[in-house]
Amino acid sequence: MLRTKALIIGGGPAGATAARFLAGSGAEAILVERDLSYVKPCGGGIPSTALEELGIPEEKVTKRKITKMRIVSPKGESVEVVMKGGHLCITERGEFDSHLREAAKDKGASILEAEFIRFNDIGKNIISTVRKKSTGEEITIKSDYVVAADGITSRTASGVKSPNCGSLYTISAYIKPTPSPSSPPTRGGEIALVPSPLMGEGDDACEFWFGSNHASNFYSWIFPSQGYSSIGTGSKDAKELSTFLDRFIKRRFGVPLKDFAPLNFSKKTRAFRIPLWEGNLFNIKNILFAGDVAGMVMPITYEGIYYAMKSGEFAARSIIEGKPDIYKKLWKSRFKTRFLLMSKIRNYLFKDDENIEKFVALHKRPEVQEIAMRLWLKKEAGSGSLISYLNFFRHFLKI
Ligand SMILES: Cc1cc2nc3c(=O)[nH]c(=O)nc-3n(C[C@H](O)[C@H](O)[C@H](O)COP(=O)(O)OP(=O)(O)OC[C@H]3O[C@@H](n4cnc5c(N)ncnc54)[C@H](O)[C@@H]3O)c2cc1C
């Protein structure tokens, strides 16, 4: 049996960050990740300010720097927002997660490629069974604390019968359009997207397209990266996903998905769930739940990487102080107002396409753009910014 102060289950952004902070403070930490070569389906977009706050070197993890954002309404009204005070870093999730785990290892955390199987005992100590990937051997680990960071498909949460958080479904793909007589030639292997009135080659803009015809309770997106783009859409009904993606691609590019060549590192499309935040899971005794397993994804934007990393940091700080109950307090004092506000706006926004039209129109106002960007890019922005943003909605949209 192995013995450690903290066992971290899951080596994504939440778990790897928890391991880094724990080991950095001198605490014994073992991180188990079932597959070190796993690449989570994800756009990989992280605000530069978030990387800075968490001490992650931007130049090491960024594939492409995005400085503009376009929002397109169901009727085709488009707003372009130039990011100020930061930008969006597009990372590749396999590499990004590996970087975070390496940083944890450098601080002294042990990384084990093993799958969490079950909790044998949850008492003063926690006894867990994990299965090593290389040999299939089962190992028991005795720890004072567990950071459960095994994502939305969590086995830890079901192991303690914790409250389930709701979720939406996404479908995404990495695309590199097939050159065809109608598309421009590639230059030096660079990506050449099918021509569109909105997006040119080398355009450093991410795009968010709204419309219930191709996204429900969600948006469809394009995040350009290095030599490819992440595209995708979301729905509350898994059965709609493929149709929605086809419709979005037709709307955006005028051609079907089959016209795009798959990239050699990825399957053509991948479906995956994304949590809906409910704020009801923090810790059960000495098991602290961080990231997607606890639903910590921002409503509307569905940004989860930053919040996963911060929850990992807060979980680690609580363990270091020996007070697992302060985890909830740390999280709530920093993020609760923001999450509640965004949930409220989401409920308004996704009621129907008319509301989305009004939402997009509202973001044509420079003062609304400024506040929205401040909230997205400057995570420490105080409640003043939140209240101003909500006031715009109250005033103009009467919500
Ligand atoms: C299509 C899509 C696009 C997205 N785009 C963005 C984006 O652009 N920007 C953004 O901020 N967020 C985005 N998100 C959300 C973001 O991906 C998640 O919020 C984030 O990955 C959560 O991190 P995590 O560490 O909690 O969980 P995960 O990243 O899911 O990590 C969990 C880890 O646990 C491991 N694991 C699972 N079970 C076990 C087990 N039994 N034993 C051991 N290990 C286990 C997994 O292999 C995985 O490595 C997107 C989500 C989706 C679905």
The ligand as a Gaussian input file, in Angstrom:
#p B3LYP/6-31G(d) Opt

LIG

0 1
 C      -15.936000      20.610000     -26.879000
 C      -15.467000      21.394000     -25.706000
 C      -14.781000      22.586000     -25.907000
 C      -14.323000      23.310000     -24.809000
 N      -13.607000      24.451000     -25.047000
 C      -13.115000      25.150000     -23.985000
 C      -12.282000      26.285000     -24.205000
 O      -11.959000      26.652000     -25.345000
 N      -11.839000      26.963000     -23.124000
 C      -12.153000      26.581000     -21.841000
 O      -11.728000      27.246000     -20.887000
 N      -12.902000      25.481000     -21.611000
 C      -13.374000      24.744000     -22.643000
 N      -14.090000      23.616000     -22.409000
 C      -14.259000      23.136000     -21.012000
 C      -12.955000      22.467000     -20.531000
 O      -12.529000      21.519000     -21.491000
 C      -13.161000      21.773000     -19.180000
 O      -13.896000      22.633000     -18.328000
 C      -11.820000      21.416000     -18.507000
 O      -11.115000      20.468000     -19.272000
 C      -12.059000      20.850000     -17.100000
 O      -10.844000      20.412000     -16.549000
 P      -10.825000      19.239000     -15.465000
 O       -9.405000      19.084000     -15.043000
 O      -11.854000      19.478000     -14.438000
 O      -11.316000      17.931000     -16.243000
 P      -10.682000      17.191000     -17.503000
 O       -9.963000      18.138000     -18.350000
 O      -11.798000      16.405000     -18.082000
 O       -9.606000      16.218000     -16.867000
 C       -9.989000      15.056000     -16.183000
 C       -8.828000      14.085000     -16.241000
 O       -9.136000      12.955000     -15.417000
 C       -8.742000      11.769000     -16.088000
 N       -9.574000      10.683000     -15.564000
 C      -10.887000      10.451000     -15.768000
 N      -11.306000       9.368000     -15.090000
 C      -10.201000       8.901000     -14.435000
 C       -9.985000       7.790000     -13.572000
 N      -10.982000       6.934000     -13.237000
 N       -8.747000       7.594000     -13.071000
 C       -7.724000       8.442000     -13.387000
 N       -7.877000       9.509000     -14.218000
 C       -9.108000       9.732000     -14.721000
 C       -8.996000      12.070000     -17.568000
 O       -8.225000      11.212000     -18.392000
 C       -8.594000      13.546000     -17.656000
 O       -7.245000      13.707000     -17.985000
 C      -14.578000      22.858000     -23.490000
 C      -15.273000      21.677000     -23.278000
 C      -15.717000      20.930000     -24.375000
 C      -16.448000      19.637000     -24.143000

